[in-house]
Amino acid sequence: MGRDANPFKKMPTILMPDELMAKALRRGERVASEMRRKELPWLLKARFVEEHKVRTIASVVADNLQKVIDKTPPVRKLPKFYQEMVEVLVGIDEFKKSMGAFKWASELVRKLGNEYAKKIRAAKTPQQAAKLRREFVGRVKSILKQIHPEMAFVAVAREKLKDLPTFKDLPTVVIAGYPNVGKSTLLKKLTGADVEINSYPFTTKGINVGYMEEIQMVDTPGLLDRPLYERNDIELQAILALNYLANLILFIIDASEFCGYTIDEQINLFKEIRELFKVPIVVAINKIDLVDEERIKEVEDKLKDFEIEAIYKISADKEIGLEELKKDIKRLALKMYNAKKEEPS
């Protein structure tokens, strides 16, 4: 995925037109105060003061707008997962259009700053110099007012995008299954205690990311833990976006049903996840220490008609069967990751 970070983390705070204009005028006044101390003929000093005010205001406004452009990644160059998330959260076309407005305004303000600075240098009186500076300020205010909707849009987009989770460019296993089936226990056992909790736009519980040597393991509580009919459109799109991230799905079934969901309910969720994701899927039948062989066989029988890469019988809590699971998911995730890398982009 290129970088080991959410590409939108560095987006700066977006100042609205009034805030940006106030900042530019304050800076312009500070520069003017310094200029007034210089020993110069009256008209020359007046021109000097007004020209530097104009140049400073133009620079502050244009630089601020340009900084937003520079610190915002071009969406079409992002990894597919992040492109999908931009589409889900804010809309790619609207986002690009708004960033285009920042570019247009930045370039125009800079150009006007140069034009008005030259006009002020040729002013015949201090009054004319001041009038030109006021005219310039009016035009800059007008430009910012014109792009106010786009500035507001990008400000809202930033708030949503900067909280996207951080993923590394590694083979990735996405964990699925109903709540309380043992996902977080298994994640901790496989990756060690070092599990990062990241914010995520579609769940209040946060996203859990752990690392098993060169493998990234992701649990998304609130996303892959209930049937599709319970979801809104944005959640469904977010699940589909995970397709670009996942190299392998690890689906966990609680054989004991102590999670509060029957085996049939869990298998129905498995069917939905299997149809949604275009990557191999493995199943871990968990909590085998709490059930007899007959129950485990019942679960296996219900799964036998599905195309599954492998089925494992484990107890995450008692650490039964974890070594084989660990070894196989590493091998499979790495194989799928390398195959995806070789696909034409």
Phi, psi and chi 1 to 4 in degrees:
 res  aa     phi    psi   chi1   chi2   chi3   chi4
   1 MET       -    6.0 -155.5  170.3  -71.4      -
   2 GLY    90.6  -89.8      -      -      -      -
   3 ARG  -101.7  152.9  -73.0  177.4  -69.3  174.8
   4 ASP   -91.3   52.6  -66.2   -8.4      -      -
   5 ALA  -162.7  157.9      -      -      -      -
   6 ASN   -64.8  118.4  167.8    1.9      -      -
   7 PRO   -65.6  -12.6   21.2  -30.0      -      -
   8 PHE   -96.8    0.0  -63.9   98.5      -      -
   9 LYS   -59.9  -30.7  -86.7  -93.3 -168.1  -92.8
  10 LYS   -90.0    0.8  -69.0 -179.2  179.9  174.1
  11 MET   -60.6  128.5  -84.7 -174.9   79.3      -
  12 PRO   -75.7  164.3   27.5  -32.0      -      -
  13 THR   -60.9  136.8  -56.9      -      -      -
  14 ILE   -92.0  117.7  -46.3  -61.4      -      -
  15 LEU   -83.1  136.5  -62.0  179.4      -      -
  16 MET   -78.2  163.3  -70.9  -59.5  103.6      -
  17 PRO   -49.2  -47.1  -30.9   36.7      -      -
  18 ASP   -63.9  -41.2  -72.0   -9.3      -      -
  19 GLU   -65.5  -44.6  -63.3  170.2  -62.1      -
  20 LEU   -66.5  -40.8 -177.6   49.7      -      -
  21 MET   -66.0  -41.8 -153.2   64.0 -138.1      -
  22 ALA   -62.6  -41.2      -      -      -      -
  23 LYS   -62.6  -44.6 -179.6 -179.2  177.2 -179.6
  24 ALA   -65.8  -41.5      -      -      -      -
  25 LEU   -67.1  -38.6  -69.8  170.1      -      -
  26 ARG   -61.5  -46.2  -81.9 -163.6  -52.6  -87.3
  27 ARG   -65.0  -39.9 -168.4   84.4   58.4   80.7
  28 GLY   -62.0  -40.2      -      -      -      -
  29 GLU   -67.7  -37.0 -163.2   46.0   56.6      -
  30 ARG   -63.2  -44.5  -85.1 -151.5  -56.8  -86.0
  31 VAL   -64.3  -41.2  168.0      -      -      -
  32 ALA   -61.9  -39.4      -      -      -      -
  33 SER   -61.1  -40.1  -64.8      -      -      -
  34 GLU   -66.4  -40.3  -71.3  167.0   23.0      -
  35 MET   -65.2  -35.4  -64.2  -62.5  121.5      -
  36 ARG   -65.0  -21.1  -72.8 -171.4 -168.4  103.3
  37 ARG   -77.0  -15.2  -65.3 -166.4 -162.5  106.7
  38 LYS   -72.7  143.0  -66.0 -174.5 -178.3  -67.1
  39 GLU   -84.3   99.0  -66.9  -65.5  -32.3      -
  40 LEU  -140.5  157.7  -68.7  167.7      -      -
  41 PRO   -58.1  151.6  -21.7   30.4      -      -
  42 TRP   -51.2  -54.9 -176.1   46.2      -      -
  43 LEU   -65.9  -42.0  177.3   56.6      -      -
  44 LEU   -62.0  -42.3 -167.5   57.1      -      -
  45 LYS   -63.4  -43.6 -176.9 -174.1  -83.4 -167.4
  46 ALA   -59.6  -45.4      -      -      -      -
  47 ARG   -61.6  -45.3  -73.9 -180.0 -171.8  153.1
  48 PHE   -58.0  -47.2 -152.8   53.8      -      -
  49 VAL   -62.6  -49.6  165.9      -      -      -
  50 GLU   -68.7  -37.8  -59.6  -61.4    2.4      -
  51 GLU   -63.2  -44.4 -179.3 -169.1  -14.1      -
  52 HIS   -68.9  -32.9  -83.1   76.7      -      -
  53 LYS   -60.6  -49.7  -99.9 -166.2 -170.3  178.6
  54 VAL   -61.5  -47.1  161.9      -      -      -
  55 ARG   -62.7  -39.9  -72.5 -163.8 -177.0  -80.7
  56 THR   -67.2  -45.9  -57.6      -      -      -
  57 ILE   -60.7  -45.6  -68.5  163.9      -      -
  58 ALA   -60.2  -44.2      -      -      -      -
  59 SER   -64.7  -45.7  177.7      -      -      -
  60 VAL   -62.1  -46.9  169.0      -      -      -
  61 VAL   -66.9  -52.0  171.9      -      -      -
  62 ALA   -63.0  -42.5      -      -      -      -
  63 ASP   -64.9  -39.5  -71.9   -6.4      -      -
  64 ASN   -63.4  -44.8 -174.2  -81.9      -      -
  65 LEU   -65.9  -40.2  -63.9  172.3      -      -
  66 GLN   -67.0  -34.5 -174.9   60.5   43.8      -
  67 LYS   -61.9  -38.9 -175.6 -178.0  173.9 -172.1
  68 VAL   -61.7  -43.1  175.2      -      -      -
  69 ILE   -63.3  -47.3  -61.8  162.8      -      -
  70 ASP   -64.7  -33.9  -66.7  -17.3      -      -
  71 LYS   -92.0   -0.3  -62.5  -78.2 -173.1 -178.7
  72 THR  -106.2  122.2  -57.6      -      -      -
  73 PRO   -69.1  142.7   24.7  -31.8      -      -
  74 PRO   -63.9  121.7  -13.3   25.7      -      -
  75 VAL   -59.1  -42.0  176.7      -      -      -
  76 ARG   -68.9  -11.8  -68.0  -64.2 -180.0 -161.6
  77 LYS   -97.7    0.0  -69.1 -174.4  179.3  175.3
  78 LEU   -80.0  159.3  -70.0  175.3      -      -
  79 PRO   -57.5  152.7  -22.2   31.9      -      -
  80 LYS   -56.6  -38.0  -82.2  -75.2 -170.5 -177.1
  81 PHE   -58.1  -48.7  171.3   77.5      -      -
  82 TYR   -69.0  -34.2  -75.2  109.9      -      -
  83 GLN   -59.6  -45.4  -74.2 -169.8   39.2      -
  84 GLU   -61.7  -39.7  -75.6  -67.9  -48.6      -
  85 MET   -67.8  -35.5  -63.4  -43.7  -69.9      -
  86 VAL   -63.4  -43.2  174.2      -      -      -
  87 GLU   -62.1  -44.9 -178.5   59.7   47.1      -
  88 VAL   -64.0  -46.2  169.9      -      -      -
  89 LEU   -82.8  -39.9  -71.3  169.0      -      -
  90 VAL  -133.7  -22.0  -60.5      -      -      -
  91 GLY    94.6  118.8      -      -      -      -
  92 ILE   -64.3  -45.9  -72.9  177.4      -      -
  93 ASP   -62.2  -44.5  -70.6  -16.2      -      -
  94 GLU   -64.6  -38.5 -169.6   66.6   27.3      -
  95 PHE   -64.6  -46.9 -169.9   70.9      -      -
  96 LYS   -63.4  -41.7  -75.7  172.8   68.5  179.7
  97 LYS   -60.7  -42.5  176.3  175.3  157.7  -75.5
  98 SER   -66.6  -40.9  -63.7      -      -      -
  99 MET   -65.4  -32.4  -66.2  -50.5  -61.0      -
 100 GLY   -63.3  -35.7      -      -      -      -
 101 ALA   -65.6  -37.9      -      -      -      -
 102 PHE   -61.5  -44.0  -85.3   71.1      -      -
 103 LYS   -64.2  -46.9 -172.2  171.7 -171.1  -65.0
 104 TRP   -58.2  -48.1  167.8   80.3      -      -
 105 ALA   -66.3  -42.0      -      -      -      -
 106 SER   -60.7  -47.1  176.7      -      -      -
 107 GLU   -66.0  -39.7  -71.5  173.2   -4.9      -
 108 LEU   -68.8  -42.1 -176.8   53.2      -      -
 109 VAL   -63.1  -42.4  168.1      -      -      -
 110 ARG   -62.2  -43.7 -146.2  177.9  -71.6  -78.3
 111 LYS   -63.5  -45.7  178.9  168.7  168.6  -90.9
 112 LEU   -63.2  -37.4  -74.5  173.0      -      -
 113 GLY   -58.1  -44.4      -      -      -      -
 114 ASN   -66.2  -42.4  -73.8  -30.4      -      -
 115 GLU   -63.2  -46.6  -74.8  175.0    8.4      -
 116 TYR   -71.1  -32.2  -86.4   87.4      -      -
 117 ALA   -61.9  -41.5      -      -      -      -
 118 LYS   -66.1  -42.4  -76.5  174.9 -171.7  167.8
 119 LYS   -62.2  -40.8  -74.3  179.9 -175.7  176.6
 120 ILE   -65.6  -37.2  -72.4  167.1      -      -
 121 ARG   -61.6  -26.0  -86.3 -151.6  -59.5  -88.6
 122 ALA   -97.8    4.3      -      -      -      -
 123 ALA   -61.8  142.1      -      -      -      -
 124 LYS   -86.5  -22.4  -60.6  -76.3 -168.3  -68.7
 125 THR  -141.4  159.4   64.6      -      -      -
 126 PRO   -58.6  -35.5  -25.5   34.4      -      -
 127 GLN   -64.1  -40.1  -70.7   79.7    4.2      -
 128 GLN   -66.2  -39.3 -170.8 -172.2    1.8      -
 129 ALA   -61.6  -44.6      -      -      -      -
 130 ALA   -65.9  -38.2      -      -      -      -
 131 LYS   -64.0  -41.8 -177.8  170.5  179.2  -90.8
 132 LEU   -63.4  -41.0  -74.3  164.4      -      -
 133 ARG   -63.2  -42.7 -175.6 -107.0  -52.0  153.0
 134 ARG   -63.6  -38.5  -75.1 -165.7  -61.5  -86.5
 135 GLU   -63.1  -42.7 -167.2  178.9  -57.7      -
 136 PHE   -61.9  -47.0  167.1   74.4      -      -
 137 VAL   -59.3  -41.5  167.8      -      -      -
 138 GLY   -60.7  -41.3      -      -      -      -
 139 ARG   -68.6  -38.5  -69.1 -170.1   67.8  176.3
 140 VAL   -64.8  -43.3  173.9      -      -      -
 141 LYS   -58.9  -40.5  -77.2 -179.0  176.9  175.9
 142 SER   -64.5  -41.5  174.0      -      -      -
 143 ILE   -63.4  -45.2  -69.6  163.9      -      -
 144 LEU   -65.7  -36.6  -67.3  178.2      -      -
 145 LYS   -63.8  -37.4 -174.6  179.3  177.0 -175.4
 146 GLN   -63.5  -36.5 -154.7  171.9  -37.2      -
 147 ILE  -100.1   12.4   67.4  159.5      -      -
 148 HIS   -54.3  -44.8 -169.8 -179.4      -      -
 149 PRO   -59.0  -40.8  -22.8   32.9      -      -
 150 GLU   -68.7  -37.7  -73.3   82.1    4.0      -
 151 MET   -64.1  -41.9  -66.8  170.4   88.8      -
 152 ALA   -65.5  -39.9      -      -      -      -
 153 PHE   -62.5  -46.8  175.6   85.6      -      -
 154 VAL   -66.2  -35.0  172.4      -      -      -
 155 ALA   -61.5  -43.5      -      -      -      -
 156 VAL   -68.8  -42.3  171.7      -      -      -
 157 ALA   -59.6  -42.6      -      -      -      -
 158 ARG   -58.4  -44.5  173.5 -173.6  176.5  -93.0
 159 GLU   -59.6  -36.7  -73.6  -52.8  -55.0      -
 160 LYS   -77.1  -43.3  -67.6  179.1  178.8  178.8
 161 LEU   -77.0  -30.4  -62.8  170.9      -      -
 162 LYS   -69.7  -15.9   72.2 -177.5  176.5   62.8
 163 ASP   -97.4    7.7  -74.2  -25.3      -      -
 164 LEU   -62.9  147.0  -77.8  171.8      -      -
 165 PRO   -67.8  158.0   23.4  -32.1      -      -
 166 THR   -94.9  127.5  -67.9      -      -      -
 167 PHE  -123.9  146.8  -66.3  114.8      -      -
 168 LYS   -95.9  159.6  -64.5 -176.5  179.0  179.1
 169 ASP   -81.5   78.0 -175.7   10.3      -      -
 170 LEU  -140.3  159.4  -70.4  171.0      -      -
 171 PRO   -55.2  132.3  -23.1   32.4      -      -
 172 THR  -124.5  129.1  -58.8      -      -      -
 173 VAL  -108.2  123.3  178.0      -      -      -
 174 VAL  -101.3  127.1  172.9      -      -      -
 175 ILE   -93.8  135.6  -56.5  171.3      -      -
 176 ALA  -133.8  163.7      -      -      -      -
 177 GLY   140.6  159.7      -      -      -      -
 178 TYR   -60.9  160.4  -90.0  108.3      -      -
 179 PRO   -58.4  148.9  -22.0   32.1      -      -
 180 ASN    68.6   15.2  -53.9  -44.3      -      -
 181 VAL   -84.2   -8.3  -64.5      -      -      -
 182 GLY   110.4   19.1      -      -      -      -
 183 LYS   -61.7  -50.0  -62.9 -165.2  -64.4  -72.1
 184 SER   -68.8  -34.6   55.5      -      -      -
 185 THR   -63.2  -46.5  -57.2      -      -      -
 186 LEU   -64.1  -42.3 -177.3   58.6      -      -
 187 LEU   -57.4  -44.2 -178.7   62.6      -      -
 188 LYS   -67.8  -39.7  -78.9  177.2 -177.3  164.1
 189 LYS   -67.5  -37.7  -63.3  -77.5 -175.3 -179.4
 190 LEU   -78.4  -30.2  -68.7  178.0      -      -
 191 THR  -111.4   -2.0   61.7      -      -      -
 192 GLY    87.0  179.2      -      -      -      -
 193 ALA   -73.3  -10.9      -      -      -      -
 194 ASP   -82.3   78.6 -174.5   24.8      -      -
 195 VAL  -111.5  124.7  175.4      -      -      -
 196 GLU   -85.6  139.5  -60.3  167.9   19.8      -
 197 ILE  -107.3  115.8  -49.7  -68.7      -      -
 198 ASN  -109.7  151.6  -77.0  -50.4      -      -
 199 SER   -70.4  158.0   58.2      -      -      -
 200 TYR  -149.9  137.5 -158.3   76.4      -      -
 201 PRO   -66.9  -14.9  -15.3   27.1      -      -
 202 PHE  -113.6    3.5  -47.6  103.6      -      -
 203 THR  -145.2  140.9  168.6      -      -      -
 204 THR   -79.0  -12.3   53.7      -      -      -
 205 LYS   -86.6  -13.0  -62.9  173.9 -174.1  173.5
 206 GLY    84.4  163.7      -      -      -      -
 207 ILE  -105.3  140.1 -171.8  166.3      -      -
 208 ASN  -105.4  125.4  -52.7  -41.8      -      -
 209 VAL  -125.2  126.0 -176.3      -      -      -
 210 GLY  -127.9  162.0      -      -      -      -
 211 TYR  -124.9  125.6  -62.1   93.7      -      -
 212 MET  -110.9   87.2 -172.8  171.3   68.7      -
 213 GLU    55.4 -115.1  -66.8  161.5   40.4      -
 214 GLU   -92.7   13.8   74.0  -82.0   22.4      -
 215 ILE  -110.7  135.0  -54.7  -65.1      -      -
 216 GLN   -98.7  128.3  179.7  169.8 -119.4      -
 217 MET  -116.3  130.5  -60.7 -162.2   71.0      -
 218 VAL  -125.3  126.4  179.2      -      -      -
 219 ASP  -115.7  128.3  174.8   26.2      -      -
 220 THR  -116.2   76.6   56.4      -      -      -
 221 PRO   -58.1  133.8   14.1  -22.9      -      -
 222 GLY    96.8  -11.6      -      -      -      -
 223 LEU  -110.8  -54.6  -87.9 -172.9      -      -
 224 LEU  -106.4   37.1  -59.2  177.6      -      -
 225 ASP  -132.5   24.4   60.6    1.5      -      -
 226 ARG  -161.0  162.8   65.0 -172.7 -163.9  -78.9
 227 PRO   -63.9  156.9  -19.3   30.2      -      -
 228 LEU   -63.5  -34.5  -65.6 -175.1      -      -
 229 TYR   -65.3  -15.4   67.4   80.8      -      -
 230 GLU   -87.7    1.8  -67.0 -177.7   15.9      -
 231 ARG  -105.3  152.6  -50.9 -176.4  170.6  -74.2
 232 ASN   -89.9  172.5   61.3   40.0      -      -
 233 ASP   -61.0  -39.2  -71.5  -13.5      -      -
 234 ILE   -65.6  -40.7  -73.0 -177.6      -      -
 235 GLU   -63.4  -40.4  -73.8  173.5  -34.5      -
 236 LEU   -62.7  -42.5  -74.7  171.4      -      -
 237 GLN   -65.0  -36.7  -75.6  178.6  -83.5      -
 238 ALA   -64.9  -38.4      -      -      -      -
 239 ILE   -64.0  -43.5  -69.1  168.1      -      -
 240 LEU   -63.5  -34.3  -68.1  172.2      -      -
 241 ALA   -63.4  -31.6      -      -      -      -
 242 LEU   -63.3  -18.9  -74.6  169.9      -      -
 243 ASN   -56.3  -33.6 -104.3  -52.0      -      -
 244 TYR   -77.2  -17.3  -66.8  106.4      -      -
 245 LEU   -94.5  -39.1 -169.7   69.6      -      -
 246 ALA   -76.3  134.8      -      -      -      -
 247 ASN  -103.5  -19.4  -58.9  117.6      -      -
 248 LEU  -157.3  141.5 -179.4   72.5      -      -
 249 ILE  -105.4  131.0  -60.7  -68.0      -      -
 250 LEU  -108.5  108.4  170.8   58.9      -      -
 251 PHE   -99.8  129.3 -169.8   89.2      -      -
 252 ILE  -109.4  129.7  -57.2  174.3      -      -
 253 ILE  -113.9  131.8  -69.3  176.2      -      -
 254 ASP   -89.3  103.8  174.3    2.9      -      -
 255 ALA   -65.3  -24.9      -      -      -      -
 256 SER   -80.0  -17.2   72.5      -      -      -
 257 GLU    63.9   10.2  -61.5 -176.9  -19.3      -
 258 PHE   -66.5  -14.1  -71.0  165.2      -      -
 259 CYS   -68.5  -16.9   61.3      -      -      -
 260 GLY   102.2    2.7      -      -      -      -
 261 TYR  -124.0  137.5  -60.1   92.9      -      -
 262 THR   -71.0  164.7   65.4      -      -      -
 263 ILE   -58.8  -42.9  -60.9  -59.6      -      -
 264 ASP   -62.7  -41.3  -74.9  -19.1      -      -
 265 GLU   -62.0  -42.3  -76.7  174.0  -44.0      -
 266 GLN   -66.3  -38.8  -66.4 -179.0   69.7      -
 267 ILE   -70.4  -32.9  -74.6  173.6      -      -
 268 ASN   -63.2  -40.8  -78.2  -24.9      -      -
 269 LEU   -65.1  -40.9  179.1   61.3      -      -
 270 PHE   -56.6  -44.2  160.2   75.9      -      -
 271 LYS   -59.7  -42.7  -80.2 -165.2  -87.7 -170.3
 272 GLU   -64.5  -45.8  -69.3 -172.0  -12.9      -
 273 ILE   -62.4  -41.6  -60.2  -70.5      -      -
 274 ARG   -62.5  -38.1 -177.0  174.6  156.0  -87.1
 275 GLU   -73.7  -30.3  -76.4  164.3   16.8      -
 276 LEU   -75.8  -36.3  -86.7  173.2      -      -
 277 PHE   -98.6  137.6  -77.7   87.9      -      -
 278 LYS   -98.6   36.8  -51.3  -70.0 -175.9  -79.9
 279 VAL  -132.1  161.6  -64.7      -      -      -
 280 PRO   -59.5  154.9  -20.4   30.7      -      -
 281 ILE  -131.4  136.6 -169.8  163.0      -      -
 282 VAL  -119.0  150.4  -62.6      -      -      -
 283 VAL  -115.6  133.5  174.5      -      -      -
 284 ALA  -112.0  115.0      -      -      -      -
 285 ILE   -84.1  110.2  -58.4  171.2      -      -
 286 ASN   -99.0  164.5 -167.8   24.2      -      -
 287 LYS    65.0   36.3  -55.0 -175.7 -172.0  178.2
 288 ILE   -67.3  -17.4   59.2  165.7      -      -
 289 ASP   -71.8  -14.0   55.6  -48.4      -      -
 290 LEU  -102.7   -0.4  -57.1  177.3      -      -
 291 VAL  -132.9  167.5  -64.4      -      -      -
 292 ASP   -93.2  174.0   55.0   24.3      -      -
 293 GLU   -60.6  -33.6  -81.1  -65.7  -32.1      -
 294 GLU   -61.7  -42.1 -160.4  175.4  -43.4      -
 295 ARG   -66.0  -42.4  169.6   55.7   66.9   85.1
 296 ILE   -61.6  -42.3  -63.8  166.9      -      -
 297 LYS   -64.2  -37.3 -172.6  171.4 -175.4  -42.2
 298 GLU   -59.6  -44.7  178.7 -161.7  -25.5      -
 299 VAL   -64.7  -44.6  179.3      -      -      -
 300 GLU   -61.9  -40.7  -72.6  179.2  -54.8      -
 301 ASP   -62.3  -39.1  -74.6  -13.8      -      -
 302 LYS   -71.2  -18.4  -71.0 -174.0  175.3 -174.9
 303 LEU   -97.1  -11.5  -71.5  167.8      -      -
 304 LYS   -66.0  -21.9   69.7  172.3 -173.3 -100.9
 305 ASP   -84.6   -4.9  -66.6  -27.5      -      -
 306 PHE   -95.9  150.6  -62.9  105.7      -      -
 307 GLU   -81.7  101.7 -167.1  179.4  -48.6      -
 308 ILE  -124.5  137.2  -58.9  168.4      -      -
 309 GLU   -61.8  -43.2 -157.1   71.5   34.2      -
 310 ALA  -167.1  154.3      -      -      -      -
 311 ILE  -121.8  132.9  -61.5  172.9      -      -
 312 TYR  -121.7  142.4  -58.1   88.6      -      -
 313 LYS  -105.9  116.6  -66.2  173.0  -85.0 -167.5
 314 ILE  -137.7  165.2   67.0  163.6      -      -
 315 SER  -130.7  106.0  167.2      -      -      -
 316 ALA   -61.3  -40.5      -      -      -      -
 317 ASP   -64.5  -44.9 -167.6   42.4      -      -
 318 LYS   -93.2    1.3  -63.0  -73.3 -171.4  -74.4
 319 GLU    59.6   41.8  -60.5 -170.6   17.5      -
 320 ILE   -95.4  130.1  -61.1  167.2      -      -
 321 GLY    74.8   10.6      -      -      -      -
 322 LEU   -77.8  -30.6  -62.9 -165.8      -      -
 323 GLU   -64.0  -45.3  -81.5  -49.8  -52.0      -
 324 GLU   -65.2  -43.5 -173.9 -169.8    1.2      -
 325 LEU   -58.5  -46.7  174.3   65.5      -      -
 326 LYS   -59.2  -48.5 -169.5  172.6 -173.8  173.7
 327 LYS   -62.1  -44.2 -174.5  179.8   74.0  179.0
 328 ASP   -72.4  -41.0  -76.8    4.7      -      -
 329 ILE   -69.4  -30.6   61.5  175.5      -      -
 330 LYS   -63.0  -46.3  -85.0  168.6   65.9  175.4
 331 ARG   -63.9  -47.1  176.4 -179.1   55.8   78.8
 332 LEU   -66.9  -43.8  -84.0  167.3      -      -
 333 ALA   -63.4  -40.8      -      -      -      -
 334 LEU   -65.9  -41.6 -171.7   58.3      -      -
 335 LYS   -61.6  -46.0  177.5 -176.1  165.0 -171.5
 336 MET   -69.6  -35.8  -65.1  -50.6  -60.8      -
 337 TYR   -62.1  -46.4  171.5   80.6      -      -
 338 ASN   -65.8  -37.9  -71.8  -27.3      -      -
 339 ALA   -64.9  -40.3      -      -      -      -
 340 LYS   -66.2  -37.4 -165.8 -174.1  -89.4 -170.4
 341 LYS   -63.0  -32.3  -75.9  -79.8 -174.2 -169.8
 342 GLU   -82.5  -11.9  -73.8  165.5   15.9      -
 343 GLU   -67.1  143.2  -73.0  173.0    8.5      -
 344 PRO   -64.2  138.0   18.2  -25.7      -      -
 345 SER   -79.7      -   52.9      -      -      -
